[in-house]
Amino acid sequence: MVSLGKFEKIHSNIGGHDGTVVTDREKVEIKSNLGLETIFVNHIKEIEKKSKFNLWKFLGLKK
């Protein structure tokens, strides 16, 4: 956690996600659901596998 005065930045269990919260809040332990985390990881891998836009293919200059 990074302190930002009255706010602090917290990290998520899911990679690449974070949030900003009030510093003097009631802190609650959050239990992670491993099945849900696996679904997110698999979804991110599928997105990364999809081909990116290719200008040369779009123009028909490369097959």
N, CA, C and O atoms as CSV, one atom per row, in Angstrom:
chain,resi,resn,atom,element,x,y,z
A,1,MET,N,N,0.829,-1.178,0.000
A,1,MET,CA,C,0.000,0.000,0.000
A,1,MET,C,C,0.877,1.245,0.000
A,1,MET,O,O,1.915,1.290,0.659
A,2,VAL,N,N,0.453,2.229,-0.731
A,2,VAL,CA,C,1.159,3.502,-0.805
A,2,VAL,C,C,0.265,4.566,-0.174
A,2,VAL,O,O,-0.890,4.720,-0.572
A,3,SER,N,N,0.788,5.295,0.801
A,3,SER,CA,C,0.005,6.308,1.488
A,3,SER,C,C,-0.012,7.596,0.673
A,3,SER,O,O,1.029,8.067,0.215
A,4,LEU,N,N,-1.210,8.163,0.498
A,4,LEU,CA,C,-1.379,9.399,-0.261
A,4,LEU,C,C,-2.098,10.438,0.605
A,4,LEU,O,O,-3.034,11.083,0.131
A,5,GLY,N,N,-1.679,10.613,1.866
A,5,GLY,CA,C,-2.353,11.538,2.780
A,5,GLY,C,C,-3.580,10.873,3.368
A,5,GLY,O,O,-3.454,9.898,4.108
A,6,LYS,N,N,-4.774,11.380,3.054
A,6,LYS,CA,C,-6.015,10.789,3.554
A,6,LYS,C,C,-6.412,9.551,2.763
A,6,LYS,O,O,-7.343,8.841,3.142
A,7,PHE,N,N,-5.720,9.295,1.685
A,7,PHE,CA,C,-6.024,8.157,0.824
A,7,PHE,C,C,-4.795,7.259,0.726
A,7,PHE,O,O,-3.674,7.680,1.009
A,8,GLU,N,N,-5.032,6.010,0.317
A,8,GLU,CA,C,-3.913,5.112,0.053
A,8,GLU,C,C,-4.249,4.244,-1.148
A,8,GLU,O,O,-5.411,3.934,-1.410
A,9,LYS,N,N,-3.223,3.868,-1.858
A,9,LYS,CA,C,-3.373,3.045,-3.048
A,9,LYS,C,C,-3.178,1.590,-2.637
A,9,LYS,O,O,-2.166,1.254,-2.021
A,10,ILE,N,N,-4.143,0.715,-2.973
A,10,ILE,CA,C,-4.042,-0.704,-2.624
A,10,ILE,C,C,-3.983,-1.524,-3.907
A,10,ILE,O,O,-4.506,-1.123,-4.946
A,11,HIS,N,N,-3.342,-2.665,-3.811
A,11,HIS,CA,C,-3.191,-3.560,-4.958
A,11,HIS,C,C,-4.212,-4.680,-4.878
A,11,HIS,O,O,-4.627,-5.080,-3.791
A,12,SER,N,N,-4.608,-5.176,-6.025
A,12,SER,CA,C,-5.594,-6.240,-6.115
A,12,SER,C,C,-4.903,-7.591,-6.218
A,12,SER,O,O,-3.711,-7.668,-6.514
A,13,ASN,N,N,-5.655,-8.647,-5.975
A,13,ASN,CA,C,-5.141,-10.005,-6.167
A,13,ASN,C,C,-4.991,-10.314,-7.647
A,13,ASN,O,O,-4.230,-11.203,-8.028
A,14,ILE,N,N,-5.713,-9.584,-8.472
A,14,ILE,CA,C,-5.666,-9.791,-9.917
A,14,ILE,C,C,-4.608,-8.852,-10.482
A,14,ILE,O,O,-4.632,-7.650,-10.215
A,15,GLY,N,N,-3.697,-9.388,-11.249
A,15,GLY,CA,C,-2.590,-8.600,-11.780
A,15,GLY,C,C,-3.033,-7.398,-12.584
A,15,GLY,O,O,-3.976,-7.483,-13.371
A,16,GLY,N,N,-2.353,-6.273,-12.388
A,16,GLY,CA,C,-2.635,-5.074,-13.155
A,16,GLY,C,C,-3.780,-4.233,-12.630
A,16,GLY,O,O,-4.120,-3.220,-13.240
A,17,HIS,N,N,-4.387,-4.618,-11.520
A,17,HIS,CA,C,-5.509,-3.881,-10.962
A,17,HIS,C,C,-5.127,-3.293,-9.613
A,17,HIS,O,O,-4.425,-3.934,-8.831
A,18,ASP,N,N,-5.582,-2.087,-9.337
A,18,ASP,CA,C,-5.363,-1.464,-8.038
A,18,ASP,C,C,-6.489,-0.474,-7.789
A,18,ASP,O,O,-7.339,-0.262,-8.654
A,19,GLY,N,N,-6.497,0.137,-6.597
A,19,GLY,CA,C,-7.558,1.074,-6.268
A,19,GLY,C,C,-7.093,2.071,-5.224
A,19,GLY,O,O,-6.036,1.899,-4.617
A,20,THR,N,N,-7.887,3.115,-5.017
A,20,THR,CA,C,-7.591,4.132,-4.020
A,20,THR,C,C,-8.699,4.113,-2.978
A,20,THR,O,O,-9.881,4.124,-3.324
A,21,VAL,N,N,-8.320,4.083,-1.690
A,21,VAL,CA,C,-9.282,4.009,-0.600
A,21,VAL,C,C,-8.940,5.046,0.466
A,21,VAL,O,O,-7.837,5.591,0.483
A,22,VAL,N,N,-9.904,5.314,1.359
A,22,VAL,CA,C,-9.698,6.230,2.473
A,22,VAL,C,C,-8.833,5.535,3.518
A,22,VAL,O,O,-9.047,4.360,3.813
A,23,THR,N,N,-7.854,6.253,4.083
A,23,THR,CA,C,-6.892,5.673,5.015
A,23,THR,C,C,-7.537,5.215,6.315
A,23,THR,O,O,-7.206,4.135,6.804
A,24,ASP,N,N,-8.443,5.993,6.889
A,24,ASP,CA,C,-9.003,5.650,8.190
A,24,ASP,C,C,-10.286,4.816,8.090
A,24,ASP,O,O,-11.215,5.011,8.875
A,25,ARG,N,N,-10.337,3.911,7.149
A,25,ARG,CA,C,-11.498,3.046,6.972
A,25,ARG,C,C,-11.397,1.835,7.890
A,25,ARG,O,O,-10.337,1.562,8.453
A,26,GLU,N,N,-12.489,1.121,8.036
A,26,GLU,CA,C,-12.474,-0.142,8.768
A,26,GLU,C,C,-11.924,-1.197,7.814
A,26,GLU,O,O,-12.511,-1.456,6.764
A,27,LYS,N,N,-10.808,-1.797,8.177
A,27,LYS,CA,C,-10.157,-2.749,7.275
A,27,LYS,C,C,-10.799,-4.126,7.416
A,27,LYS,O,O,-10.990,-4.622,8.526
A,28,VAL,N,N,-11.129,-4.735,6.282
A,28,VAL,CA,C,-11.805,-6.015,6.233
A,28,VAL,C,C,-10.942,-6.980,5.432
A,28,VAL,O,O,-10.443,-6.639,4.359
A,29,GLU,N,N,-10.772,-8.179,5.959
A,29,GLU,CA,C,-10.007,-9.193,5.232
A,29,GLU,C,C,-10.872,-9.745,4.108
A,29,GLU,O,O,-12.034,-10.096,4.315
A,30,ILE,N,N,-10.296,-9.816,2.931
A,30,ILE,CA,C,-11.019,-10.319,1.764
A,30,ILE,C,C,-10.446,-11.678,1.396
A,30,ILE,O,O,-9.238,-11.839,1.222
A,31,LYS,N,N,-11.332,-12.642,1.283
A,31,LYS,CA,C,-10.906,-13.996,0.926
A,31,LYS,C,C,-10.947,-14.133,-0.591
A,31,LYS,O,O,-11.904,-13.711,-1.241
A,32,SER,N,N,-9.913,-14.719,-1.132
A,32,SER,CA,C,-9.797,-14.869,-2.575
A,32,SER,C,C,-10.445,-16.171,-3.025
A,32,SER,O,O,-10.312,-17.203,-2.369
A,33,ASN,N,N,-11.141,-16.110,-4.143
A,33,ASN,CA,C,-11.731,-17.289,-4.748
A,33,ASN,C,C,-10.797,-17.728,-5.874
A,33,ASN,O,O,-10.729,-17.069,-6.911
A,34,LEU,N,N,-10.080,-18.830,-5.682
A,34,LEU,CA,C,-9.080,-19.262,-6.671
A,34,LEU,C,C,-9.709,-19.615,-8.009
A,34,LEU,O,O,-9.080,-19.436,-9.052
A,35,GLY,N,N,-10.938,-20.113,-7.998
A,35,GLY,CA,C,-11.621,-20.427,-9.253
A,35,GLY,C,C,-11.857,-19.173,-10.076
A,35,GLY,O,O,-11.681,-19.175,-11.294
A,36,LEU,N,N,-12.255,-18.108,-9.403
A,36,LEU,CA,C,-12.496,-16.842,-10.083
A,36,LEU,C,C,-11.196,-16.260,-10.625
A,36,LEU,O,O,-11.164,-15.721,-11.731
A,37,GLU,N,N,-10.131,-16.370,-9.847
A,37,GLU,CA,C,-8.822,-15.876,-10.291
A,37,GLU,C,C,-8.357,-16.637,-11.528
A,37,GLU,O,O,-7.790,-16.041,-12.443
A,38,THR,N,N,-8.589,-17.940,-11.564
A,38,THR,CA,C,-8.213,-18.762,-12.721
A,38,THR,C,C,-8.977,-18.325,-13.964
A,38,THR,O,O,-8.417,-18.285,-15.059
A,39,ILE,N,N,-10.261,-17.996,-13.792
A,39,ILE,CA,C,-11.066,-17.535,-14.920
A,39,ILE,C,C,-10.493,-16.238,-15.479
A,39,ILE,O,O,-10.382,-16.091,-16.696
A,40,PHE,N,N,-10.125,-15.289,-14.605
A,40,PHE,CA,C,-9.541,-14.033,-15.067
A,40,PHE,C,C,-8.230,-14.266,-15.797
A,40,PHE,O,O,-7.997,-13.675,-16.851
A,41,VAL,N,N,-7.370,-15.118,-15.253
A,41,VAL,CA,C,-6.070,-15.381,-15.876
A,41,VAL,C,C,-6.268,-16.005,-17.254
A,41,VAL,O,O,-5.601,-15.615,-18.211
A,42,ASN,N,N,-7.184,-16.975,-17.363
A,42,ASN,CA,C,-7.443,-17.612,-18.658
A,42,ASN,C,C,-8.022,-16.615,-19.652
A,42,ASN,O,O,-7.675,-16.647,-20.833
A,43,HIS,N,N,-8.895,-15.734,-19.190
A,43,HIS,CA,C,-9.502,-14.733,-20.070
A,43,HIS,C,C,-8.430,-13.773,-20.598
A,43,HIS,O,O,-8.435,-13.425,-21.779
A,44,ILE,N,N,-7.527,-13.355,-19.737
A,44,ILE,CA,C,-6.450,-12.452,-20.154
A,44,ILE,C,C,-5.546,-13.140,-21.170
A,44,ILE,O,O,-5.115,-12.507,-22.133
A,45,LYS,N,N,-5.251,-14.427,-20.974
A,45,LYS,CA,C,-4.423,-15.167,-21.938
A,45,LYS,C,C,-5.110,-15.252,-23.284
A,45,LYS,O,O,-4.451,-15.126,-24.316
A,46,GLU,N,N,-6.440,-15.466,-23.305
A,46,GLU,CA,C,-7.182,-15.532,-24.563
A,46,GLU,C,C,-7.130,-14.202,-25.298
A,46,GLU,O,O,-6.982,-14.165,-26.519
A,47,ILE,N,N,-7.253,-13.110,-24.550
A,47,ILE,CA,C,-7.202,-11.780,-25.169
A,47,ILE,C,C,-5.835,-11.537,-25.789
A,47,ILE,O,O,-5.739,-10.984,-26.884
A,48,GLU,N,N,-4.767,-11.952,-25.091
A,48,GLU,CA,C,-3.419,-11.748,-25.598
A,48,GLU,C,C,-3.154,-12.595,-26.835
A,48,GLU,O,O,-2.348,-12.203,-27.679
A,49,LYS,N,N,-3.816,-13.758,-26.967
A,49,LYS,CA,C,-3.610,-14.641,-28.113
A,49,LYS,C,C,-4.262,-14.099,-29.380
A,49,LYS,O,O,-3.802,-14.382,-30.486
A,50,LYS,N,N,-5.336,-13.317,-29.224
A,50,LYS,CA,C,-6.042,-12.805,-30.395
A,50,LYS,C,C,-5.103,-11.936,-31.220
A,50,LYS,O,O,-4.300,-11.176,-30.681
A,51,SER,N,N,-5.221,-12.064,-32.538
A,51,SER,CA,C,-4.338,-11.300,-33.411
A,51,SER,C,C,-4.665,-9.814,-33.338
A,51,SER,O,O,-5.817,-9.415,-33.170
A,52,LYS,N,N,-3.645,-9.036,-33.465
A,52,LYS,CA,C,-3.786,-7.584,-33.448
A,52,LYS,C,C,-4.128,-7.092,-34.857
A,52,LYS,O,O,-3.969,-7.816,-35.840
A,53,PHE,N,N,-4.587,-5.884,-34.928
A,53,PHE,CA,C,-4.875,-5.284,-36.224
A,53,PHE,C,C,-3.588,-5.150,-37.019
A,53,PHE,O,O,-2.577,-4.677,-36.500
A,54,ASN,N,N,-3.626,-5.566,-38.281
A,54,ASN,CA,C,-2.458,-5.499,-39.142
A,54,ASN,C,C,-2.816,-4.655,-40.363
A,54,ASN,O,O,-3.660,-5.043,-41.171
A,55,LEU,N,N,-2.172,-3.506,-40.486
A,55,LEU,CA,C,-2.470,-2.590,-41.582
A,55,LEU,C,C,-2.187,-3.233,-42.932
A,55,LEU,O,O,-2.944,-3.035,-43.882
A,56,TRP,N,N,-1.115,-3.995,-43.026
A,56,TRP,CA,C,-0.753,-4.606,-44.314
A,56,TRP,C,C,-1.792,-5.638,-44.742
A,56,TRP,O,O,-2.126,-5.725,-45.923
A,57,LYS,N,N,-2.302,-6.413,-43.800
A,57,LYS,CA,C,-3.366,-7.364,-44.134
A,57,LYS,C,C,-4.635,-6.618,-44.522
A,57,LYS,O,O,-5.325,-7.009,-45.464
A,58,PHE,N,N,-4.945,-5.548,-43.803
A,58,PHE,CA,C,-6.127,-4.756,-44.079
A,58,PHE,C,C,-6.091,-4.183,-45.489
A,58,PHE,O,O,-7.113,-4.142,-46.174
A,59,LEU,N,N,-4.921,-3.743,-45.920
A,59,LEU,CA,C,-4.777,-3.178,-47.253
A,59,LEU,C,C,-4.624,-4.255,-48.323
A,59,LEU,O,O,-4.608,-3.944,-49.514
A,60,GLY,N,N,-4.512,-5.512,-47.915
A,60,GLY,CA,C,-4.390,-6.606,-48.873
A,60,GLY,C,C,-3.011,-6.771,-49.440
A,60,GLY,O,O,-2.855,-7.405,-50.484
A,61,LEU,N,N,-1.995,-6.223,-48.793
A,61,LEU,CA,C,-0.625,-6.314,-49.294
A,61,LEU,C,C,0.122,-7.489,-48.693
A,61,LEU,O,O,1.220,-7.815,-49.143
A,62,LYS,N,N,-0.453,-8.135,-47.677
A,62,LYS,CA,C,0.203,-9.270,-47.034
A,62,LYS,C,C,-0.855,-10.299,-46.688
A,62,LYS,O,O,-1.947,-9.947,-46.242
A,63,LYS,N,N,-0.538,-11.563,-46.891
A,63,LYS,CA,C,-1.508,-12.627,-46.585
A,63,LYS,C,C,-1.023,-13.498,-45.480
A,63,LYS,O,O,-1.709,-14.443,-45.092
